[in-house]
């Protein structure tokens, strides 16, 4: 792994960590999401400090270029994260629909009671 890529990985991971810590202090990110991004940046740091680990893993899988392995690895992690976020958004969407229906029913019952009086 080239020195430029190692420096870039360290820089990106540090920027990500600082950004997430700033968002935590502003209470704009949930803890579960923050943990993911801190682990993500820690993985970047580990792979940049120990490039032999990425070389070994890429050879183990059969990928000839370490850079391609790193990109593939992080694209996979981000795809998994995106899928999990999609599941959470779908669950939230269903809860919003249920709450909207419940509010509409409650308002309808109130209007019906008021019209009877």
Buried (B, 14 or more C-beta within 10 A) or exposed (E): BEEEBBEEBBEBBEEBBEEBBEBBEEEEBEEEBBEBBBEBBEBBBEBBEEBEEBBEBBEEEEBEEBEEBBEBBBEEBEEEBEEEEEEEEEEEEEEEEEEEEEEEEEEEEEEEEEEEE
